[in-house]
Amino acid sequence: MNKPTTVALLILLGAAGTFNGMSLTSDPSGRSLGLDVDMLPAWHTWDYRISGLFVLIFLGLGSLISVAAVLVDAYDAPTCVVCVGL
C-alpha cells in the first residue's frame, strides 16, 4: 500500500476514534452515540468510560501518532502502522 493511502486511512481512523472516544468518555451512558448500558456484558463495568478511553488512546491518538510518524519518515513508522492495524 502506498504512503498517501496509508495516511488517508489512518487519518480517518484517528478522527473517528478520537470523536467516538471523546463521546464515550464525556457521556459514559453511551446515549450520545445511540448506545445503551444494557448492551454491555455482565462482566463489564457499569458504563462506557473505560471503553471510551481505550478507543480514544489506541484507535484515536495512536492512529494520529502513526500518521505523524509516516509523514516524517520515522524509522519505526511501519511498526506503528502495524500496531494500529493489530
Secondary structure as UniProt FT lines:
FT   HELIX           3..26
FT   TURN            28..29
FT   HELIX           31..33
FT   HELIX           37..39
FT   TURN            42..43
FT   HELIX           49..54
FT   HELIX           55..61
FT   HELIX           62..71
FT   TURN            72..73
FT   TURN            75..76
FT   HELIX           77..85
//
